[in-house]
């Protein structure tokens, strides 16, 4: 079988094994497999919850989710999404798992279909895939997959605002036609002052990002000049330094527009 770690969106094809790239989520959108630099979930990136949830939305009851040995509870929410859409959930027996957190947490939180040993899993998968309903869909073209921008991949942002002074959650207070915004520690803003304060907070955040990029450029440049490392590592560090320098240039352009 062909093992794929997609760098760009591509159509899902039978006979392939898709593996998440380092530090990127693996997701499914419109029958395309996508590598996505999204926010961490349960402190993980890649997160199996992202994959399970996206697969369940596209393929619903055709999905088989398999949870093996692993730490903490990544996979529980994704397994629940698969189950809620009629999919099948298989869990490795926690008693034989090297790290039993992931399978044990799924068993506690989700009504799983099977809890079996690792030796039983291959035959079970063969049985389920050979006797299950056939999956029919119009295969997208590579061009259609490439049109999936990262703005179409992420989840919808939760509604609400945060306090520009402390970062706490803000509640809208309506008094007739007058609106105010109050955070949980007591900072209060009118709509106009709230807008101005957020603009200031955005500028502060941009300057912090610029400082970090400047540090990154200096560190990577220093490593690139280290005579004791290989030429391959020198090239890699220089590429990182150049990328940080280019990002700094873009940030300066954004700051100039604020």
PyMOL commands that set and color helices and strands:
alter all, ss='L'
color gray80, all
select helices_A, chain A and resi 48-62+76-84+101-109+118-131+142-146+150-152+191-224+231-257
alter helices_A, ss='H'
color red, helices_A
select strands_A, chain A and resi 2-4+10-11+16-18+25-29+32-36+64-67+88-92+114-116+161-162+169-175+178-183+188-190
alter strands_A, ss='S'
color yellow, strands_A
deselect
rebuild
show_as cartoon
